[in-house]
C-alpha cells in the first residue's frame, strides 16, 4: 500500500508520467524495502485503476479514397528563381484540449513561406 500511495502522490504532481518511469522511481525510493518487478508493478497499477488512459489514435490523410486525384503537373520541373512555383502543405497539430490544422504555402525555390 505504501507503493500505491506513493504512486498516487506522484501522479497528482505529474499525471502524464508512464508506468516504467514510475517503476524506476519506486526502485530508488524503496531501496531497503520490497519493490515488485516491472510486470508485477504494472499489474498492481491495473488492479488499483492507476493506469493512464490510452491516447486517442491520430487521424492522418487517407490517400486511398475514391475521389478524383489530379495529375502531378510539376513532375521534373526545377525552379530557377523565386515565385516560379509555390507548394503547399497541411499538418495536424494536437493541442492539450483541442486540435487544429496548419496550412502553409511555400516558395519552392527560396523555401520561404509566402
N, C-alpha and C positions, 0 to 999 in steps of 0.2 A: 504493500500500500504506500510505502514511502516513495517508491519509484513512480507510481501513478500520480501521487500528489506533486512530485517534482515536475513531472511532465505537464500537469495542468498549469502550474505556475509559469513554466517556460512558454507554453502555448498562449497564455494570456499576454505575455510580453512580445512574443514573435509567433503569430498564428500561422505563418507560412512555412515554418521550419519542417523539414521532412523527417521521416522516422529514422533514417540512417544517421543523420546528424544528431538526433535526439539520443539514439543508442550510444553513439560515441561520447556524448556529454555525460550520460549516465555512467559509463565506464570510468570517466575521470572523476565524477562526483562521489561515487561509491567505491573507492579503491579498496577499502578494507571490508566492504560488505559484499553481499551476493548480488550480482547483476546477471540476468538471463542472457542467453546467446541471442544473436541477431533475429533469428526466426521466432524464437520464443517471445522476444520483446515485441515483435510485430503482432503475434497472436494476442499478447497482453493488451496492446493498443486497440486491437479489434474488439476484444471482449468488453473493454470499458468504453467503447464508442469514442475513441480519441483519434481516429484516423481522419485525415483531411478528405474533403470532397474531391472527387476526380475533376480535373479541369474539363471544360466543355471542348468538344472537338472543334478544330479550326476549319472553317469553310474556305476553300480556295477555288480558283477558277476551274470550271469544268469545260475542257476543250472538246469533249466528245458529246456534243449536243447536235440536235437535228436542224438547227438554224443555219442560215446561209453564212458561209465563210468566204471572205474576199481574198483574191489573189494578192501575193506579195508583189507590189509594183516597184519596189526599190531593190529587188534582189540583184546583187552585183554592183549597185551604184555606190561610188565612193565620193562623198562631198569634198570639194576642193576649197571652199570658202564658207563663211558663216551665212546663215539664213537660206541655204540651198535645201536643207532637209531638216524638218522638225520631227521628232519622235515623241511618243507619249507613253506613260506607264501609270498604272494604278496599283496601289498597295493597301493592304488591310492593316490598320493599327488597332491593337487591342488595348483599351484603356481599362482602368480599375472598375468602373461601373457601366461602361458602355463600349461601343466600338465605333470606328469611323474609317473612312477611306481617304487616302491622299492621292491626288491625281497631279502629275507633273508633265509639262511639255518642255522638252529639252532640245537644244540645237545639237544636231549630230556631229557637227564639225568642232565647235568650241566646247561642247559639253556643258554649256551654261543653261540655267533654267530660264525659259522665255516667259 
